[in-house]
Amino acid sequence: MAKNHGPSIKDDEQYERLREQGHSKEKAARIANTDRTKAGKRGGEAPPYEEWTVKELGQRAREIGIRGRTRMNKEALIKALRRH
């Protein structure tokens, strides 16, 4: 039985599984609160990160609050974005 994480988490079981897999609280909550019927329809619209420029990757990293991005090369930015 999953612990109740309050009204801010819609799917407590999925949240706990994601946390056990090592995901951050923020990422686990974001995934657990996603409406699964709409999620698949939204995905796949952007090109893969490998096709982005370093400037575009840096801007996206800034938007989501990744620290140290100005010292990162393209590969490090991609890794940080995917980890977030």
ABEGO torsion letter per residue (X at the ends): XBBBAEAABABAAAAAAAAAAGBBAAAAAAAAABBAAAAAAABGABBBAAABBAAAAAAAAAAAGBBGAAABBAAAAAAAAAAX
